[in-house]
């Protein structure tokens, strides 16, 4: 069994490149007044790299004018492509959620015969491919290879793709009847500008459907917390409404999904809807933010208690080479209290195999099948995939008593 065990290498120092980040005003109201909320220093994005800097310090801020919460400095376009190049299997929506979204659109009369549906952030068109045949399917994304795959895979669905940045893409043909944005807006550094672009191609009858996670529903037991590293703006109900208003959209309906705690709005174009945030809204967002932070710190405490109950051992297998492992390094004692222990990482994503994270090698999980577990513990470094990984580890002859799970329940939002 050729496995190279290594002790943790903290990679002390900031290897960030200014090109990966840029400072910005509040993405909702444009104010430059803000306060710091959280900070993670030298956060490493996936595997080690000697050529391209992949550590940046993440600062979450709250606007002191409208109370919106956002990442600042924010990823540049180059930074997002570099830092998230290995995100791999971290993305994706459950099919059950997609079916619910489509049924909701149908119930609101947004998928009528001949309706033109534009999906913003369509990726390869998989969502569009599941819409009824009677609607005209349009999709825009900045990912050229994904669009090309979609053109080949869903050729019979007659999807019309537009390639380009969401702020500037060229759109041809009649205005869309329905525009959908499912878990896209929170990733964008300039959400108001994107919504203005969509307003420019809409008619008064066009309806915009946006779904995002919101601060009010952000209480989770996951150590990643609500402030996902993939999100650049962390919306509340109020800040989403203000963001839409800045771009000329007015919310007609709002809905909270039942099983995965997302927030969905139906909006229509309306000029002159720019809002000044009221004192009540500002105060509501401060409460929501503090409640979310309190829940996160409570989750950190619960996970830390589990980590400290792990029997002392010489070797650890960490199953998971993604952001969750970096959070374990950033906010728990695991790697710091066990600096004399030896580690390996396993991950089912082939893009990570043969690489290292903070000096620790990453392998295919199959490589652990013949390990001696007498002084080795396996820790599952994942939130949503915790139970799936546990079952896979048992099939690879890992004793269940040697497996540590960090979460008693999983809550999707």
N, C-alpha and C positions, 0 to 999 in steps of 0.2 A: 504494500500500500504506500504509494509515493505521495505523501502529504508533508508539506513543509510548515511546521508550526512556528509562529513568530510572536514575540511580545509586542505590545502596543507601541507605536511610534507616534507621538503627539503632533509631529510636524509643527513645532512652535514657530510662530512668525506668520505674517500676513502675506500670502502669495497672490493677492488680488491684483488685477490689472484694471486701471481706470476705464479701459475700453469696455469692460464687462458691465459697468454701472454708470448711471447718470442721475443727477439730481433733478427734481421736478417740483412744481407747485402742487398744491392739493389737486388731485385729479377730478374732483367734483366741483369745487367753487373757484379754484385758481389762487387761493390765498397762500402766502408764504409763511404764515404764522402757524406753528405746530409745536407739539411737545413729544418727547420720546416716550414710548410705551414699553417696548421690549427690545432686547439686543442679544444677538448670538454672534460671538466673535469668531472669525476664521472658520465659518461653516463650510465644510467640504462637500462638494457636489459629486457624489459617487466616487469612482476609482481615482487612484493617484495618477498624476501626470507630471512628467519632467519637462514637457514642452509647453503646455498651455496652463496658465494659472487657473485653478479651479476652487480656490478658497476666497470667499467674500464675507464681510461682516454684514449681517442682516439687521436693519433697524426698522421697527414698526413705529409709526408716528400717528398722532391724532391731530387733526386740523383744529386750531383754536377759534376758527371762524364758523365752520359748519359742523364740526365734530366728526367728519369722515375719518376712517382709519385706513392707512395705506403704507406700503413699503416705500422708504425713501432713504438712500438712493435706490432707484429702481433698476431692473435689468435693462440694458440696452438691447437692441435687436441682435447684435452680435453676441452679447452676453447670454441671452436666452438660448441661442442655438448651441453655444459652447457648454454652458452649465447643465443643460437638460438633454444633452445628446444621448446620455445613457439612461434616461428615464424609463425607456422601454415599456415594460409591462405595468408601469405605474398608472398608465392612462386607460380609459375604457369605461363604458357604461354597461350596467346590467340590462339584459334583454327585457326583463320584466319592467324596468323603468321606461324603456323605449316604448313598449306596448301601452303603458299607462299614459305617456305623453301623447301618443297618437290618438288614443281614445278621447283624451281631454280636448284635443284640437277638433276632433270630429263632433263632439258634444256641443262645442261653441260655434259650429257651422263654419269652421275655417278650412275645411277640406272638401268643399262642394265640388261638383262636377266642373272641370275646367279651371279651377282655382290655380293661380300661379303661386307656388310656395318657394321662398328663398330661404335656405338654411345657411346661416352665417357661422363659419367655423365647421364646415361640413366634413372636413378631413377627406375620407375616401368615398363619401356618399352613402355609407351604410344606413344612416337614419333615413335619408331620402328614399333609399331602395325599398323600405318597408312601408312607405306611404301608399295609399290606394292608387291603382293604375289610372283613375279618372283625373288625377291632379297633374299639373305641369310642374316638373321638379327642377329646381335651380339650386346651385350650391356655390359658395365662394370660400376659398381657403388660400393661405399663403404657402402651403406645403405642396410643391409641384409634383414630387414623386407619389404622394398620396392620391392626388387628383388623377394622375395617369393610371395608377392601379385601379381606381374607381371606374375610370372610363372603360377599362378592359373587363373588370369583374362584373359591372352592372350595365353592360352595353345594351341589353334588352330593356332596361328600365328607362332609357332615353333621358338621362340626366344631363342637363346643360351646366357645365362647370365654368366658373370664372376664377382665374388665378390672379391673386394680387393681395396687397395689404388692405385690411378692412377699411382704412381711412381713404384710400385713393383708387380702389379697383374700378375698372371700367365695366359698366353695366349697360347692356343693350336690350331692346325690346320693351314691351309694355311694363308698367309698374307692377311689382308683386302685390298680390292680394294679402298674403300672409308672410311675415318675416319671423323666423325662429332663431333664437340664440340660447342654446342649452349649455350652461356652465362654460361660457366663453368670456362674458364681460369682466368677470373677476380676474382674468389673466391679462387683461389689456392695460398698458401703461397710460393710454389716453382715451378712456371710455367715452367721454363727452364728444370728442371729435369723431369717433366711430359712429355714435348714435346720430350725429349731425349728418354724416354721410348717408346713413340709411334713411334719414328724413328727406334728403335731397332726391332720392329715387322713389319715394313713396307718393301715393295720392291720398286724398282725404279719407278714402275708404280702406286704405291699407291698415292692417292690424299687426302690431309687433308683440311677440311672445318671448319673454325673457325668463330664464330660470337660473337661480344662483343659490349658493349657501348664504345665510345671513347671520349676523352677530347674535341676534336674539335666540337663534336655535343652535348656537355654537358651543354649547356646553357638552363636552365629550370627555371620556376617560382615557383618550389617546394622548400619549406624551407629545405627539406632533402638535396637538392643540388645534384651535380654529385657524390660526395664522399659517396656513399651508405655504410652503416655500414656493409653490407654483403660482400662487395668487399675488397680484400686485395691489389690488384694492379689496378691502374687506368690508363689504357693504352691510348696512343695516336697512331696515324698511325705509327709514327717513332718508338716508343718503342715496339709496337707489331712486327714490321718488325725485329728490333734488337733481340727481344726475340726468334723469330722463327729461326733467323740466328744462334744464339748461340747453338741451338739444331739441326742444320743441315737441316733446311727447308727454301725454297725460295718461295716467293709469286709470283704466276703466274697471278692471276686476283684479283681485289678487287672491292667491290660493296657496295653501301650504300642504305639500304632499304628506301622506300619512306614514309611509314606511321608511323614507330616507331623509326626511326633514329638509327638503328644499323649498325655496320660496319662488313662486311663479306669478308673473304679472302679465296682464293683457293691456296694451297701451295703444293709443291712437294719436295721429299727428294733430297738434294744436299749437298755433303760434301764440306767443305772448304768455307762456306758462312759466316763465322763469320765477323761481321761488326764493324768497329770503328765508333762511331757516329760523323758525320761531324759537323763543326761549324754551318752550315746552319740548320741542324736538331735540334741541341741543342737550337738554338735561336728560331726556330719555336715553340718548345715545351714550352719555357718560355712565349711566346706570348699567346699560347693556354691556358696555365694555368692561366695567369693573366686575360684573357678574361672570362674564366669560373668563377673565383672568383668574378670578377666584376658583372657578371650576378647574381651570388648567393646573393651577398650583396644587389643588386637591388631588388631581390625577397623578401629578408627579410624586406626591407623597405616597399614594397607594402603590405605585410601581416600585418606588424605592424600597418600600417595606418588603415586597416580594423578592427583589434583587438581594437584599440583605439576608434573606432566609435560604439562599442557595448554599448548599453544603460546600465547604472549602474544597477546591479541587485544583489539580495542576493544569488542566486543559479545558478550554471552552470551544465548542463549535457554535458559531452564531449563524443561524439560518436566516438569511436576508441581507443582501448587499445594497440596499437602497437607503433612502433618506431616514428611515426609522432608526437604522444603526447609527447614523451620525447624530441623531437626537439622543440616543443612549449615551453617546460620548459627551454630548454637550450638557445634558441636564440630569444625568444620574451618576452614581459612584462606580458603576460596573467596571469600566476600564481603568479608572484611577485607583480604586481600592485593590484591584487585582493586577497591578502592574507587573508582578513577578510571574503571573500565569501566562501560559502560551495559548494562542488563538488561531483558529482558521475560520473562514467564512464560506458558506455554501449558498448558492442562489440558482434558481431554476432558469434564469434568463441567460441564454448563451452569450449575450453581448458582454457580460461581466467576467466570464470564465478566463482564467489566465492572467487576470489583472490583480491589483492589490488595493486595499483601502487602508490608509494610514499605516502602511507597511505590512498589513496582514493579507495573505494570499486568499483569493476567491476561487472556489472550485464548483464543479457540478455536484449536486447532492449525492449522486450515486457513489462518489468516492468515499463516503463515510460508512458504507455498508459493512466493511470488515474491521471497523475500529474496535479497540479495546475500551469498553466504557467503565472500567473499574474506577478510574479517577478522572473521568471526563463528563462534562455536563453540556447538554444542548439547550441553547436558549433561542426561542422563537422571536425574531426581531421583525414583527409584522403586526399590523392591527387587523385589517379586514380578512387576511388570509390565515389567521392564527389556527383555526381548526383544520383547515386543509393541510397545512404544513405538519401539524401534529400527526395526522393520519398517514401522511407520506413518510414521516420519520419512523413511525412504528413499523411500516412495511420495509424499511431499510435496516431493520433489526436494532433500532435504538430502543433500549428499555424505557417504558413509559415513565418510570420513576426517575429517570435521568433527564427528563424534558421539562423545561420551565416555560410556562405560559404566563404572560404578564397581565392578561385581561380576563375578567370573569364574564363580561358581557361585551358585545360589539354594538355600537350605535352609529348608524350611517347618517350623514348629514350632507 
